């Protein structure tokens, strides 16, 4: 592959993710919630892809990092915030509560991205706080599992996810997940099948995102327990 093309490909994926976020905002103006959600989810796939391309093609740069964060603010901050606002109104939440709940998400996401940019790049390190693409994916998959979004508890979920983004919980990167032993993946597959049988296939994406969200606090509890046992 020509070097010039290798340097451009990650940015193309980033810009395409940004376009997905902008188009999601546009279609939300027409009330097309489902298409907006799908565009945001496509953007999350592209967000993972641009990082992988940058590393594998040795095309990482400060410009690419800043561009990625700016795109993330729109695709996983502004677009999901508007989507959340529409969903809160759809489930009967009062408008002032819907405004505050959705704003909590975008403010936490912006802080999360700004903090990420101040941390030196380290591919082996864990994320500090839940990544904003996973946070938006969690809320989107939850909202479209029809048995889950039924009342004002949706607002509590939005605030909780917002907190996870600005927390100090350590969250694994894709390379950490891919390095998990086959036994763990077998448990994940069995868990997904169980969720399918109990709650339907629509609940599987939500269950996967929820498991990732819980992994941060779980890792902290595990680390705390190990430190306590060593002191004893």
MIMAR-448447 format. One line per field, with one value per residue: chain; x, y, z of N, C-alpha, C in turn. Coordinates in Angstrom, 1 decimal. Each point is the difference from the previous one (the first is absolute). Layout:
<pts>
c [A	...]
n.u [X	...]
n.v [Y	...]
n.w [Z	...]
ca.u [X	...]
ca.v [Y	...]
ca.w [Z	...]
c.u [X	...]
c.v [Y	...]
c.w [Z	...]
</pts>
This chain:
<pts>
c [A	A	A	A	A	A	A	A	A	A	A	A	A	A	A	A	A	A	A	A	A	A	A	A	A	A	A	A	A	A	A	A	A	A	A	A	A	A	A	A	A	A	A	A	A	A	A	A	A	A	A	A	A	A	A	A	A	A	A	A	A	A	A	A	A	A	A	A	A	A	A	A	A	A	A	A	A	A	A	A	A	A	A	A	A	A	A	A	A	A	A	A	A	A	A	A	A	A	A	A	A	A	A	A	A	A	A	A	A	A	A	A	A	A	A	A	A	A	A	A	A	A	A	A	A	A	A	A	A	A	A	A	A	A	A	A	A	A	A	A	A	A	A	A	A	A	A	A	A	A	A	A	A	A	A	A	A	A	A	A	A	A	A	A	A	A	A	A	A	A	A	A	A	A	A	A	A	A	A	A	A	A	A	A	A	A	A	A	A	A	A	A	A	A	A	A	A	A	A	A	A	A	A	A	A	A	A	A	A	A	A	A	A	A	A	A	A	A	A	A	A	A	A	A	A	A	A	A	A	A	A	A]
n.u [0.8	-0.3	1.1	-0.2	-0.4	1.1	0.5	-0.7	0.1	0.8	0.5	0.0	0.5	0.8	0.3	0.1	0.7	0.7	0.0	0.2	0.8	0.5	0.0	0.5	0.7	0.3	0.2	0.7	0.3	0.0	0.5	1.0	-0.5	-0.7	-0.2	-0.4	-0.7	-0.5	-0.2	-0.4	-0.7	-0.3	-0.3	-0.6	-0.5	-0.3	-0.4	-0.5	-0.5	-0.3	-0.3	-0.7	-0.5	-0.1	-0.3	-0.8	-0.4	0.2	-1.3	0.5	-0.7	0.6	0.2	0.4	0.8	0.4	0.2	0.5	0.6	0.3	0.3	0.7	0.4	0.1	0.8	0.7	0.0	0.1	0.3	0.8	0.5	-0.1	0.6	0.8	0.1	0.0	0.9	0.6	-0.2	0.5	0.8	-0.4	1.3	-0.1	-0.3	-0.1	-0.6	-0.7	-0.1	-0.2	-0.8	-0.5	-0.1	-0.4	-0.6	-0.4	-0.3	-0.5	-0.6	-0.3	-0.3	-0.7	-0.4	-0.3	-0.4	-0.7	-0.2	-0.2	-0.4	1.2	0.2	-0.8	0.4	1.0	-0.2	-0.7	-1.3	0.1	-1.0	-1.3	0.5	-0.1	0.8	0.6	0.1	0.2	0.9	0.4	-0.1	0.6	0.9	0.1	0.1	0.7	0.2	-1.1	0.5	1.0	-0.2	-0.4	1.0	-0.2	0.1	-0.5	-0.5	-0.3	-0.3	-0.6	-0.5	-0.3	-0.4	-0.6	-0.3	-0.4	-0.4	-0.4	-0.3	0.7	-1.1	0.8	-0.1	-0.2	1.1	-0.2	1.3	-0.5	-1.0	0.7	0.7	-1.3	0.1	0.1	0.4	0.6	0.5	0.3	0.4	0.7	0.4	0.3	0.6	0.5	0.2	0.4	0.6	0.4	0.3	0.6	0.7	0.4	0.1	-1.1	0.0	0.5	-0.2	-1.2	-0.2	0.5	-0.7	-1.0	0.3	0.2	-1.2	-0.4	0.8	-0.2	-1.2	-0.3	0.7	-0.7	-1.1	0.3	0.4	-1.1	-0.7	0.7	-0.2	-1.2	-0.1	0.6	-0.8	-1.0]
n.v [-1.2	1.0	0.6	0.8	-1.1	-0.7	1.2	-0.1	-1.3	0.1	1.0	-0.8	-0.9	0.9	0.5	-1.3	-0.2	1.1	-0.4	-1.1	0.6	0.7	-1.1	-0.6	1.1	-0.1	-1.3	0.3	1.0	-1.1	-0.2	-0.2	-0.5	-1.0	0.8	1.0	-0.9	-0.5	1.3	0.2	-1.1	0.3	1.2	-0.7	-0.8	1.2	0.3	-1.2	0.0	1.3	-0.4	-1.1	0.7	1.0	-0.9	-0.7	1.2	0.1	0.4	-0.2	0.9	1.2	0.3	-1.3	0.2	1.2	-0.4	-1.1	0.8	0.9	-1.1	-0.5	1.3	0.0	-1.1	0.2	1.3	0.8	-0.8	-0.7	1.3	0.3	-1.1	0.1	1.3	-0.4	-1.0	0.9	0.9	-0.9	-0.2	1.3	0.2	0.8	1.0	0.7	-1.1	0.0	1.3	-0.1	-1.0	0.5	1.2	-0.8	-0.6	1.0	0.6	-1.1	-0.2	1.3	-0.1	-1.1	0.6	1.2	-0.8	-0.7	1.2	0.2	-1.3	-0.2	-0.2	-1.0	-0.7	-0.2	1.3	-0.1	0.0	1.3	-0.7	-0.2	-0.6	1.2	-0.6	-0.6	1.2	0.6	-1.0	0.1	1.3	-0.1	-0.9	0.8	1.1	-0.7	-0.3	-0.2	-1.1	0.7	0.7	0.1	0.7	0.7	-1.3	0.2	1.0	-0.9	-0.8	1.0	0.4	-1.3	-0.1	1.1	-0.5	-1.1	0.9	0.7	-1.3	-0.6	-0.7	-1.1	0.4	-1.3	0.0	0.1	0.4	0.6	0.4	0.3	0.4	0.1	-0.9	-1.1	-0.3	1.2	-0.1	-1.2	0.6	0.8	-0.9	-0.8	1.1	0.2	-1.3	0.0	1.1	-0.6	-1.1	0.8	0.8	-0.9	-0.2	0.8	-0.9	-0.8	0.9	0.2	-1.3	0.0	1.1	-0.6	-1.2	0.8	0.5	-1.2	-0.2	1.3	0.1	-1.1	0.6	1.1	-0.7	-0.6	1.2	0.6	-1.1	0.1	1.3	-0.3	-1.0	0.9	1.0	-0.9]
n.w [0.0	-0.9	0.4	-1.1	-0.6	0.5	-0.3	-1.2	-0.1	1.1	-0.6	-1.1	0.8	0.5	-1.2	-0.4	1.2	-0.3	-1.3	0.6	0.8	-1.0	-0.8	1.1	0.2	-1.3	0.1	1.1	-0.7	-0.8	1.2	-0.8	1.1	-0.7	-1.0	0.9	0.7	-1.1	-0.3	1.3	-0.1	-1.2	0.5	1.0	-1.0	-0.7	1.2	0.1	-1.2	0.3	1.2	-0.4	-0.9	0.9	0.9	-0.7	-0.4	1.3	0.1	1.2	0.5	0.4	-1.3	-0.2	1.1	-0.3	-1.3	0.5	0.9	-1.0	-0.8	1.1	0.2	-1.3	-0.4	1.0	-0.3	-1.1	-1.0	0.9	0.3	-1.2	-0.3	1.1	-0.4	-1.3	0.4	0.7	-1.0	-0.8	1.1	-0.3	-0.2	1.1	-0.8	1.2	0.4	-1.1	0.2	1.3	-0.2	-1.1	0.6	1.0	-0.9	-0.7	1.2	0.4	-1.1	0.0	1.3	-0.3	-1.1	0.7	0.9	-0.9	-0.5	1.3	-0.2	0.3	-1.3	0.3	-1.1	1.0	0.2	1.1	-0.5	0.2	0.6	-0.1	-1.1	-0.5	-0.9	1.0	0.6	-1.2	-0.2	1.2	-0.1	-1.2	0.3	1.1	-0.7	-0.9	1.2	-0.7	0.5	-0.5	-1.1	1.3	0.6	1.1	0.3	-1.2	0.7	0.9	-1.0	-0.5	1.1	0.2	-1.3	0.2	1.2	-0.6	-0.8	1.0	0.3	1.0	-0.3	0.1	-1.3	-0.4	-0.7	-1.3	0.1	1.1	-0.7	-1.0	1.0	0.3	1.0	-0.8	1.3	0.0	-1.2	0.4	1.2	-0.7	-0.8	1.1	0.5	-1.2	-0.1	1.3	-0.2	-1.1	0.7	0.9	-0.7	-0.9	-1.4	0.1	1.0	-1.0	-0.9	0.6	0.0	-1.3	-0.3	0.6	-0.6	-1.1	0.1	0.3	-1.1	-0.2	0.6	-0.8	-0.9	0.4	0.2	-1.1	-0.5	0.6	-0.4	-1.1	0.0	0.3	-0.9	-0.8	0.4	-0.1]
ca.u [-0.8	0.8	0.1	-1.0	-1.3	0.0	-0.1	-1.3	-1.1	-0.6	-0.7	-1.2	-1.0	-0.4	-0.9	-1.3	-0.7	-0.5	-1.1	-1.1	-0.5	-0.7	-1.2	-0.9	-0.7	-0.9	-1.2	-0.8	-0.8	-1.2	-0.5	0.4	0.9	0.7	1.1	1.0	0.7	0.9	1.2	0.9	0.7	1.0	1.1	0.9	0.8	1.0	0.9	1.0	0.7	1.0	1.1	0.7	0.7	1.1	1.1	0.5	0.7	1.0	-0.4	-0.5	0.5	-0.7	-1.2	-1.0	-0.6	-0.9	-1.2	-0.8	-0.8	-1.0	-1.0	-0.7	-0.9	-1.2	-0.7	-0.3	-0.4	-1.2	-1.0	-0.7	-0.7	-1.3	-0.8	-0.5	-1.1	-1.2	-0.5	-0.5	-1.4	-0.8	-0.4	-0.8	0.7	-0.3	0.9	1.2	0.8	0.6	1.0	1.1	0.5	0.7	1.1	1.0	0.7	0.9	1.0	1.0	0.7	1.0	1.0	0.7	0.9	1.1	0.9	0.8	1.0	1.0	0.7	1.0	-0.5	0.6	-0.9	-0.2	-0.7	-1.5	-0.7	-0.4	-1.4	-0.7	0.1	-1.3	-0.8	-0.7	-1.0	-1.1	-0.5	-0.7	-1.3	-0.7	-0.5	-0.9	-1.3	-0.8	-0.5	-1.3	-0.5	0.8	-0.4	-1.4	-0.4	1.0	1.2	0.9	0.7	1.0	1.0	0.8	0.9	0.9	1.0	0.8	1.0	1.1	0.9	0.9	0.6	1.3	0.0	0.8	-0.7	1.0	0.0	-0.3	1.1	-0.1	-1.2	0.4	1.0	-0.7	0.1	-1.2	-1.0	-0.8	-0.9	-1.0	-1.0	-0.7	-0.9	-1.1	-0.8	-0.8	-1.0	-1.0	-0.8	-0.8	-1.1	-0.8	-0.5	-0.1	1.3	0.2	0.6	1.4	0.9	0.0	0.7	1.4	0.5	-0.2	1.2	1.2	-0.1	0.2	1.4	0.8	-0.1	0.4	1.4	0.4	-0.2	1.0	1.3	-0.1	0.1	1.3	0.9	-0.4	0.6	1.5	0.4	-0.2]
ca.v [1.2	1.3	0.6	1.1	-0.6	-0.5	1.1	0.6	-0.9	0.2	1.3	-0.3	-0.7	1.0	0.9	-0.7	-0.1	1.3	0.1	-0.8	0.8	1.2	-0.5	-0.4	1.2	0.5	-0.8	0.2	1.1	-0.5	-1.0	-1.3	-0.4	-1.3	0.3	0.7	-1.0	-0.8	0.8	0.1	-1.3	-0.1	0.9	-0.7	-0.9	0.7	0.6	-1.1	-0.2	1.0	-0.2	-1.2	0.4	0.8	-0.8	-1.1	0.6	0.9	1.4	0.8	1.4	0.8	0.5	-1.0	-0.2	1.1	-0.2	-1.1	0.6	0.9	-0.8	-0.7	0.9	0.1	-1.3	-0.7	1.0	0.8	-0.9	-0.8	0.8	0.3	-1.3	-0.2	0.9	-0.5	-1.2	0.4	0.5	-1.1	-0.9	0.8	0.8	1.4	0.7	0.5	-1.2	-0.5	0.9	-0.1	-1.4	-0.1	0.9	-0.7	-1.0	0.7	0.6	-1.1	-0.4	1.0	-0.1	-1.3	0.2	0.9	-0.7	-1.0	0.6	0.4	-1.1	-0.5	-1.2	-1.3	-1.0	-1.1	0.5	-0.1	1.3	0.6	0.3	-0.8	0.7	0.5	-0.8	-1.1	0.6	0.3	-1.3	-0.6	0.7	-0.3	-1.4	-0.2	0.7	-0.8	-1.3	0.6	-0.3	0.7	1.4	0.1	1.0	1.1	-0.6	0.3	1.2	-0.5	-0.7	1.0	0.7	-1.0	-0.2	1.3	-0.1	-1.0	0.6	0.9	-0.6	-0.4	-1.4	-0.5	-0.8	-0.6	0.3	-1.1	-1.0	-0.8	-1.0	-1.1	-0.8	-0.8	-1.4	-0.6	-0.4	1.2	0.2	-1.0	0.4	1.2	-0.6	-0.6	1.0	0.6	-0.9	0.1	1.3	-0.2	-0.9	0.6	1.4	0.2	0.4	1.5	0.3	-0.4	1.2	0.7	-0.8	0.1	1.4	0.1	-0.7	0.8	1.1	-0.6	-0.5	1.0	-0.1	-1.3	0.0	0.8	-0.9	-1.1	0.6	0.3	-1.3	-0.5	0.8	-0.2	-1.3	0.1	0.7	-0.9]
ca.w [0.0	0.0	1.4	0.1	0.2	1.4	1.0	-0.2	0.3	1.3	0.0	-0.8	0.9	1.0	-0.7	-0.3	1.2	0.3	-0.9	0.5	1.1	-0.6	-0.7	1.1	0.5	-1.0	-0.1	1.2	-0.2	-0.6	0.9	-0.4	1.1	-0.3	-1.0	0.7	0.8	-0.9	-0.5	1.1	0.2	-1.1	0.4	1.0	-0.7	-0.7	1.0	0.3	-1.2	-0.3	0.9	-0.4	-1.2	0.3	0.6	-0.9	-1.2	0.6	-0.4	1.2	0.0	0.9	-0.8	-0.1	1.4	0.2	-0.9	0.6	1.1	-0.5	-0.6	1.1	0.6	-0.8	-0.2	1.3	1.0	-0.4	-0.6	1.0	0.9	-0.7	0.0	1.3	0.3	-0.6	0.6	1.3	-0.2	-0.5	1.1	0.9	1.0	-0.2	-0.8	0.7	0.4	-1.2	-0.4	0.9	-0.2	-1.3	0.1	0.9	-0.9	-0.9	0.8	0.5	-1.2	-0.4	1.0	-0.2	-1.1	0.4	0.9	-0.8	-0.8	0.9	0.4	-1.0	-0.7	0.5	-0.5	0.9	1.2	0.0	-0.1	1.2	-0.2	-1.1	-1.3	-0.5	-1.0	0.7	0.8	-0.8	-0.5	1.1	0.1	-1.2	0.1	1.0	-0.3	-1.0	0.6	0.3	1.4	1.0	0.0	0.3	1.0	0.3	0.4	-1.1	0.3	1.0	-0.8	-0.8	1.0	0.4	-1.1	0.0	1.1	-0.4	-0.9	0.7	1.1	-0.1	-0.2	-1.1	-1.0	-0.9	-1.4	-0.9	0.0	1.2	-0.1	-1.0	0.6	1.0	-0.3	-0.6	1.0	0.3	-1.2	0.1	0.9	-0.7	-0.9	0.7	0.6	-1.1	-0.3	1.1	-0.2	-1.2	0.4	1.1	-0.3	-1.4	-0.6	0.1	1.2	-0.1	-0.1	1.3	1.0	-0.2	0.4	1.5	0.6	-0.1	1.0	1.4	0.2	0.7	1.4	0.3	0.0	1.2	1.1	-0.1	0.3	1.4	0.8	-0.1	0.8	1.4	0.3	0.1	1.3	1.1]
c.u [0.9	-0.1	-1.0	-1.4	-0.1	-0.2	-1.4	-1.1	-0.6	-0.9	-1.3	-1.1	-0.5	-1.0	-1.4	-0.8	-0.7	-1.2	-1.2	-0.7	-0.8	-1.3	-1.0	-0.8	-1.0	-1.3	-0.9	-0.9	-1.3	-0.7	0.4	1.0	0.8	1.2	1.2	0.9	0.9	1.2	1.0	0.7	1.0	1.2	0.9	0.9	1.2	1.0	1.0	0.9	1.2	1.2	0.9	0.8	1.2	1.1	0.6	0.7	1.1	-0.3	-0.5	0.6	-0.9	-1.3	-1.1	-0.8	-1.0	-1.2	-0.9	-0.9	-1.0	-1.2	-0.9	-1.0	-1.4	-0.8	-0.4	-0.3	-1.3	-1.1	-0.8	-0.8	-1.4	-0.8	-0.5	-1.1	-1.3	-0.5	-0.6	-1.4	-1.0	-0.5	-0.7	0.8	-0.3	1.1	1.2	0.9	0.8	1.1	1.3	0.7	0.9	1.3	1.1	0.9	1.1	1.1	1.0	0.8	1.1	1.2	0.9	1.0	1.1	1.0	0.9	1.1	1.2	0.9	1.0	-0.5	0.8	-1.0	-0.3	-0.8	-1.5	-0.5	-0.3	-1.4	-0.5	0.1	-1.3	-0.7	-0.7	-1.1	-1.3	-0.6	-0.9	-1.4	-0.9	-0.6	-1.0	-1.4	-0.8	-0.2	-1.3	-0.5	0.8	-0.4	-1.5	-0.4	1.2	1.4	1.1	0.9	1.2	1.1	0.9	1.0	1.1	1.1	0.9	1.0	1.1	1.0	1.0	0.7	1.4	0.1	0.8	-0.8	0.9	-0.2	-0.3	1.1	0.0	-1.2	0.4	1.0	-0.5	0.1	-1.3	-1.1	-1.0	-0.9	-1.1	-1.2	-0.8	-1.1	-1.2	-0.9	-0.9	-1.1	-1.1	-0.8	-1.0	-1.3	-1.0	-0.7	-0.1	1.4	0.3	0.8	1.5	1.0	0.0	0.8	1.5	0.5	-0.1	1.2	1.2	-0.1	0.3	1.4	0.8	-0.1	0.5	1.6	0.6	-0.2	1.0	1.3	0.1	0.1	1.4	1.0	-0.3	0.6	1.5	0.4	-0.3	1.0]
c.v [1.2	0.7	1.1	-0.5	-0.5	1.1	0.6	-0.9	0.2	1.3	-0.1	-0.7	0.9	1.0	-0.6	-0.2	1.3	0.3	-0.8	0.7	1.2	-0.4	-0.5	1.2	0.5	-0.9	0.0	1.2	-0.4	-1.1	-1.5	-0.5	-1.2	0.2	0.7	-0.9	-0.9	0.7	0.2	-1.3	-0.2	0.9	-0.7	-1.0	0.6	0.6	-1.1	-0.2	1.0	-0.2	-1.2	0.3	0.8	-0.8	-1.0	0.6	1.0	1.4	0.8	1.4	0.8	0.6	-1.0	-0.2	1.2	-0.1	-1.0	0.5	0.9	-0.7	-0.7	0.9	0.1	-1.3	-0.7	0.9	0.7	-0.9	-0.9	0.8	0.4	-1.2	-0.3	0.9	-0.4	-1.2	0.3	0.5	-1.1	-0.9	0.8	0.7	1.5	0.7	0.5	-1.1	-0.6	0.9	-0.2	-1.4	-0.1	0.9	-0.6	-0.9	0.8	0.7	-1.0	-0.5	0.9	0.0	-1.2	0.1	0.9	-0.6	-1.0	0.7	0.5	-1.1	-0.5	-1.3	-1.2	-1.1	-1.2	0.4	-0.2	1.5	0.5	0.6	-0.7	0.9	0.5	-0.8	-1.2	0.5	0.2	-1.3	-0.7	0.6	-0.3	-1.4	-0.3	0.6	-0.8	-1.4	0.4	-0.3	0.8	1.4	0.2	1.1	1.0	-0.6	0.2	1.2	-0.4	-0.7	1.0	0.7	-1.0	-0.2	1.3	0.0	-1.0	0.6	0.9	-0.6	-0.4	-1.5	-0.3	-0.9	-0.6	0.5	-1.2	-1.0	-0.8	-1.0	-1.1	-0.9	-0.9	-1.5	-0.5	-0.4	1.2	0.2	-1.1	0.4	1.2	-0.6	-0.7	1.0	0.7	-0.9	0.0	1.2	-0.1	-0.8	0.7	1.3	0.3	0.6	1.5	0.4	-0.3	1.2	0.8	-0.8	0.1	1.3	0.1	-0.7	0.8	1.2	-0.4	-0.4	1.0	-0.1	-1.4	-0.1	0.7	-0.8	-1.1	0.5	0.3	-1.2	-0.6	0.8	-0.2	-1.4	0.0	0.6	-0.9	-1.1]
c.w [0.0	1.3	0.1	0.3	1.4	1.0	0.0	0.5	1.4	0.1	-0.8	0.9	1.0	-0.5	-0.3	1.2	0.4	-0.9	0.5	1.2	-0.4	-0.6	1.0	0.6	-1.0	-0.1	1.3	-0.1	-0.7	0.8	-0.3	1.1	-0.3	-0.9	0.7	0.9	-0.8	-0.5	1.1	0.2	-1.1	0.3	1.0	-0.6	-0.7	1.0	0.5	-1.2	-0.2	1.0	-0.4	-1.3	0.3	0.6	-1.0	-1.2	0.5	-0.5	1.1	-0.1	1.0	-0.7	0.0	1.3	0.2	-0.9	0.5	1.1	-0.4	-0.6	1.0	0.7	-0.7	-0.1	1.3	1.1	-0.3	-0.5	1.0	1.0	-0.6	0.0	1.3	0.4	-0.6	0.7	1.4	-0.1	-0.4	1.1	1.1	1.1	-0.2	-0.7	0.7	0.4	-1.2	-0.5	0.9	-0.1	-1.2	0.1	0.9	-0.9	-0.8	0.8	0.5	-1.2	-0.4	1.0	-0.2	-1.2	0.2	0.9	-0.7	-0.8	0.8	0.5	-1.1	-0.6	0.5	-0.4	0.9	1.3	-0.2	-0.2	1.5	-0.2	-1.2	-1.2	-0.5	-1.1	0.7	0.8	-0.9	-0.6	1.1	0.1	-1.2	0.0	1.1	-0.4	-1.0	0.5	0.7	1.5	1.1	0.2	0.2	0.9	0.2	0.4	-1.2	0.4	1.0	-0.8	-0.7	1.0	0.5	-1.0	-0.1	1.0	-0.3	-1.0	0.7	1.2	-0.2	-0.2	-1.3	-0.9	-1.0	-1.5	-0.8	0.1	1.3	-0.1	-1.0	0.7	1.1	-0.4	-0.6	0.9	0.3	-1.2	0.0	0.9	-0.6	-1.0	0.6	0.7	-1.0	-0.4	1.0	-0.1	-1.1	0.4	1.0	-0.5	-1.5	-0.5	0.2	1.3	0.0	-0.1	1.3	1.1	-0.1	0.4	1.5	0.7	0.0	1.0	1.4	0.2	0.7	1.5	0.5	0.1	1.2	1.2	0.1	0.5	1.5	0.8	0.0	0.9	1.5	0.5	0.2	1.3	1.2	0.0]
</pts>
